[in-house]
Amino acid sequence: KGLVLDFGCGVGRMSKPLAELGHCVVGVDASEDMRTFANQEALGANFAAVSPVMLEQLVRGGVQFDLALSVWVLQHCLDLADDAGRIIRALKPGGGLFVVDMNHRAVPTDQGWVHDGQDVFAYLSQHLTLVAKYRFDLPGAPANLRENAWLGYFTKP
């Protein structure tokens, strides 16, 4: 079983099945309320939700992850390089990153959701090795997701 990073874990929906399979999962979320809720959801001894700052401390202490996932998260991060960089630094060499995201960013501002012109896929492709990319073409998915979303798997050189 591996050490898995769920970046943007929210309440732990993606973390729970991974922890139940025996993986040790560290969820990271910027929201203290989400982390508290996730930690109270009885995901078991194989799960802990931490802040981005705590993730940095774990990585500085030598913790490296076999796999990371980020589902509908990087498009919303205020500082793409900072948050994607956290994930990249946390992966061990050869570690994988699974991402589901949109072609455009939607960053929260006092003017509403704004596309800041940054490209999540391009950023990750500059720093990791792309293994596979697919359109989000799942049966029953709304048309705007099928046209504007993607799934990707990368590895760290």
C-alpha positions in Angstrom: 0.0 0.0 0.0 1.2 3.5 -0.7 1.3 7.0 0.7 -1.3 9.1 -1.1 -1.7 12.9 -1.2 -5.3 14.2 -1.8 -4.6 17.9 -2.6 -7.8 19.8 -2.0 -9.4 17.0 -0.1 -12.5 18.9 1.1 -14.5 16.6 3.3 -12.6 13.5 2.1 -14.8 12.0 -0.5 -11.8 10.8 -2.6 -9.7 10.0 0.4 -12.2 7.6 2.0 -12.1 4.8 -0.5 -8.3 5.0 -0.8 -7.9 4.8 3.0 -10.4 1.9 3.0 -8.2 0.1 0.5 -5.3 0.4 3.0 -3.4 3.3 1.6 -2.2 5.9 4.0 -3.8 9.2 2.8 -2.9 12.7 3.7 -5.6 15.2 2.7 -4.6 18.8 2.2 -7.1 21.6 2.2 -6.8 25.4 2.7 -10.1 25.5 4.6 -9.8 24.7 8.3 -13.5 23.9 8.3 -13.1 21.3 5.6 -10.1 19.8 7.3 -12.0 19.6 10.6 -15.0 17.9 9.0 -12.8 15.5 7.1 -10.9 14.5 10.2 -14.2 13.9 12.0 -15.7 11.7 9.3 -14.1 8.6 10.8 -12.0 7.9 7.7 -9.9 5.8 10.0 -6.3 5.6 11.1 -5.2 5.7 7.5 -6.2 9.3 7.0 -5.3 12.8 8.3 -6.3 16.2 6.9 -3.7 18.9 7.2 -3.1 22.5 6.1 -0.9 23.4 3.1 1.7 24.7 5.6 1.7 21.3 7.4 2.3 19.6 4.1 5.3 21.8 3.5 6.6 20.8 7.0 6.1 17.1 6.2 7.9 17.4 2.9 10.8 19.3 4.6 10.9 16.4 7.1 11.4 13.9 4.3 7.9 12.6 3.6 7.4 11.8 0.0 4.2 10.5 -1.7 3.8 7.7 -4.1 0.7 9.2 -5.6 -1.2 12.5 -5.5 -4.6 13.5 -6.8 -6.1 16.9 -7.3 -9.7 16.8 -8.5 -11.4 20.2 -9.5 -8.9 22.1 -7.3 -6.0 23.7 -9.2 -8.3 25.7 -11.4 -9.3 27.6 -8.2 -6.0 28.1 -6.5 -5.0 31.7 -6.1 -1.3 31.0 -6.8 -1.1 28.1 -9.3 2.7 27.9 -9.1 2.7 27.8 -5.3 0.1 25.1 -4.9 1.1 22.9 -7.9 4.7 23.3 -6.6 3.6 21.9 -3.3 2.3 18.8 -5.0 5.4 18.4 -7.2 7.8 18.7 -4.2 5.7 16.2 -2.2 6.0 13.5 -4.9 8.8 11.1 -4.8 10.7 10.5 -8.0 8.5 8.3 -10.2 5.5 9.2 -8.2 2.2 9.9 -10.0 -0.2 12.8 -10.1 -3.8 12.3 -11.2 -5.7 15.5 -12.1 -9.2 16.4 -13.1 -9.6 20.0 -14.0 -11.0 22.6 -16.5 -9.3 24.1 -19.5 -9.8 27.5 -17.9 -9.2 28.7 -14.4 -11.9 30.1 -12.2 -10.1 32.0 -9.4 -12.2 33.5 -6.7 -12.0 37.3 -6.5 -14.1 40.2 -5.1 -15.3 40.5 -8.8 -16.5 36.8 -8.9 -14.8 33.9 -10.6 -12.0 35.1 -12.9 -9.9 33.3 -15.5 -6.4 34.6 -14.9 -5.0 33.3 -18.1 -2.9 30.6 -16.5 -3.0 27.1 -17.8 -3.0 24.2 -15.3 -2.2 21.6 -17.9 0.7 23.6 -19.4 2.2 24.3 -16.0 2.1 20.6 -14.9 3.5 19.5 -18.3 6.5 21.8 -17.8 7.4 20.2 -14.5 6.2 16.6 -14.8 6.1 13.9 -17.4 2.7 13.5 -19.1 1.6 9.9 -19.2 -2.0 10.3 -20.5 -4.6 13.0 -21.0 -8.3 12.5 -21.8 -11.3 14.7 -22.3 -13.8 14.5 -19.5 -16.1 12.5 -21.7 -17.9 10.4 -19.2 -21.4 9.0 -19.9 -24.0 11.4 -18.6 -21.5 14.3 -18.0 -22.9 17.7 -18.9 -21.9 19.1 -22.3 -19.8 22.0 -20.8 -17.7 19.4 -18.8 -17.3 17.2 -21.9 -16.1 20.2 -23.9 -14.0 22.0 -21.2 -12.6 19.5 -18.7 -9.8 17.0 -18.8 -8.3 14.1 -16.8 -4.5 13.8 -16.8 -1.9 11.5 -15.3 1.7 12.7 -14.8 4.8 11.3 -13.2 7.7 13.0 -11.5 11.0 12.5 -13.3 
